[in-house]
Amino acid sequence: MDFLGLLMRHWDSIVRILREQDVFAPLLFQGEGGIAHANDWARGFMRGVRLHYKSWKELFDDKEHGYLLVPISGFSARTRSRS
């Protein structure tokens, strides 16, 4: 199977999961002391948003729901303290 076929199969599985489940929680890996750090996830999420910003603009501009993206934006902007 070629790369595009694998990518579309993964896309379809994500769509199916989001349609079938009421709640979606990001996968956060635990660091030292068992603390889950959201920075890497948020950074990846925001990279995805930037790939198709026009589709997300309405939510960013929404006064009632746009605030939900603030923590994600904040986590994605934080720099890592370790190199």
Buried (B, 14 or more C-beta within 10 A) or exposed (E): EEEEEEEEEEEEEEEEEEEEEEEEEEEBEEEEEEEEBBBBBBBEBBEEBEEEEEEBEEEEEEEEEEEEBEEBEEBBEEEEEEE
